[in-house]
Amino acid sequence: MKRFLLIALVFIGQQTYAQKKIFKATNNTPSNQGEGLANNDIISGLREALKVGTNNSTASASKLDGFYKNPLIKIPFPREIRDAENTLRSMGMDKEVDKFVKTLNRAAEDAAKSAAPIFINSIQHITINDGLAILRGGNDAATQFLKTTSNAALIAAFKPIVQTSLNKVKITQYWNPLMSTYNKVPFVKKVNPDLNQYVTDKAIEGLFKLIAAEELKIRKDPAARINDILKSVFG
């Protein structure tokens, strides 16, 4: 019996040590970030970090080719009809497909211009609890906070802009001939996805990818901490 208890205690001790090692390896955020600072200073620093990250991201995404020439966020032919893209390209319609993809990205670039004030509104409402959770959270904790607090507003703002942009670039003159040609192919499943919803979702997804990259930069790269408050909080 004593021998059994001894073995059990050794096993539990080994398991606890392994769990501690795993936690240490996966917790990438230094536990002393923000240590010694007043709560108001922490919140100010996080707001500043989010402003820097969102401003850089929206500026990058909303410029000409901000989506189209950035492989990280470029909007491709809709995935659910990728077979249609392959079929159309095999029929010698590469030029038409490429023009269509460019118009999708132009619409996203237009929509991204409206994101900044939505992000600022979320940033202004960070609480002490939010701030501490973000500071001690993972490398994308601030990005996840913005997703939770601003996603619905982004969808509402982006949709009409995307629709206007798609109309402006006359998306139908590229889309309708493509789908008309594809849907005439024997035995294929007829397709007609909601392009407005697709571009809206992809535009928002792309913005958050950029914001996550900016957040990681501020957390990991001292050169990205462009003022004293960022240096104090993330140093």
Protein Blocks (a to p, Z undefined) as FASTA:
>chain_A
ZZmmmmmmmmmmmmmmmmmmmmmmmmmbcfkgoihiafklmmmmmmmmmmmmmmmmmmmm
mmghklmmmmkloccddfklmmmmmmmmmnopmmmmmmmmmmmmmmmmmmmmmmmmmmmm
mmmmpcfklmmmmmmmcfklmmmmmmmmmmmmmmmmmmmmmmmmmmmnommlmmmmmmmm
mmmpghiacddddfklmmmmmmmmmmmmmmmmmmmmmmmmmklmmbfklmmmmZZ
